Amino acid sequence: MGDYTQFLSQKGNSISPEDENYIQELLEIASSFRTFDAALDEFIAQKGYTGNLADTDAKVRFIKCKFDEAGIPIEARILKGWFQKHTQAEKRDYTIQFCFAFHLTLDETRDFFRRVYLQRNLDCHTIRETIYYYCICHQLPYSEARVLIEKAPKESERGPVDLHSDVLFTGTIVKELNRFQSPEELLAFLAANSSQFGYNNATAKKYICELWRRIAGENGLAVQELKHRYPKETFAEKSRSAWDIYRQIFGLLDFDESNGEKLYPISGDRTLQPLLKANATIHPLVSKSFPDRQGLEAIIGGNWQSDEVVRKTMILLAFYRFWTELLLKGTEPEYAAKPYDGPRCIASINRLLLDASYPELYEGNPYDWIFLYASQDAYPLDAFRSFMREAYLNKMAPENALH
């Protein structure tokens, strides 16, 4: 673990919702995550750049030289923008070209996407990125990848994923790719299975559907949790909306015992975006593609959603399932984690992510950090909800902030 991630991990281990300065601690964390250009600085330094990291023009020349040597055209202004805007490369293709320009291995490519670009690795449910995957595995140049893309069948438009049909899941595609020894084998496979590349995230959507049934189904975890926490209350055995259950998961479904009014009202179209936008406790990469009921309903319906929405939704639901199942095994209103529970939770989430071809949880990813932090707390589910409530109060009712 590098100094950067070690610092973030230590901060997570040292703060608690019980701290008097909890809100200040969250504000400090939100401002501690490095920008894309800072992550890029570390990467190029590891790859041979010895100049001044404050010299943007020198860094651009170093990277441009790598692109030129690899025969990959790119304008210097695009590279310069990466360092000036402090944001991720606008086009995913630039990031893939970067991996070819620096002759990264497959493991290095995965690491680059996980720690620098903070997005999913190559998506082998698209024909284009399947070819990039194969070429990187075999250290073939970018020019050959482009030739293969021209020869490959055209990808059909994305349509709804029918998980009850014969779906070629990403894991199966990757296994096939790993055994191919020639481009001809690859092209033959793509031609024979071209119809299976018209959608993406089939594996992740399958897991999300399973998680949601466990949580929101008849006598699912959500209603069981309510009965467990409030045994004297009577809860109607009726279907609950995704928004209602989401608010419960986030700890924002609570009422004033004296008058029954909602403690955390949120205006708008049943979304958390009013809470997330321009909130100093929430990093912009957290609010971007944050799980919401619209995204969940689209995923459940088999419709396309961005990779980030899918990944974040899967993490959220897997986290809630893990800790709620443990809660329901006891009698206390909150579950006190045992020393090995946190690592087990993280491992269970990582298994789902890796199986769906997504990167594991990473301390340097602001969204992932929330769940890594909560999982090591003495009361993980309460720590997560305290974080969300503090974010709510900081934005929606700052005069009532807890700390």
Salt bridges, closest charged atoms under 4 A:
GLU28 OE2 - LYS11 NZ 3.45
ASP37 OD1 - HIS86 ND1 3.01
ASP41 OD1 - LYS59 NZ 2.83
GLU42 OE1 - ARG34 NH1 3.23
GLU42 OE1 - ARG115 NH1 3.42
ASP57 OD1 - LYS80 NZ 3.20
ASP68 OD1 - LYS64 NZ 2.94
GLU75 OE1 - ARG77 NE 2.67
GLU90 OE2 - LYS85 NZ 2.95
ASP93 OD2 - ARG128 NH1 3.90
ASP107 OD1 - ARG110 NH1 3.50
GLU108 OE2 - LYS47 NZ 3.19
ASP111 OD2 - ARG115 NE 2.91
ASP123 OD2 - ARG120 NH1 3.76
GLU129 OE2 - ARG92 NE 2.71
GLU176 OE1 - ARG179 NH2 2.80
GLU210 OE2 - LYS206 NZ 3.92
GLU225 OE2 - ARG229 NE 2.53
GLU225 OE2 - ARG385 NH1 2.63
GLU237 OE2 - LYS227 NZ 2.57
ASP244 OD2 - ARG240 NE 2.84
ASP269 OD1 - ARG293 NH2 3.05
GLU297 OE1 - ARG293 NH1 3.39
ASP307 OD1 - ARG120 NH1 3.36
GLU325 OE2 - ARG214 NE 3.03
GLU334 OE2 - ARG229 NH1 2.70
ASP341 OD1 - ARG344 NH1 3.11
ASP368 OD2 - ARG311 NH2 2.81
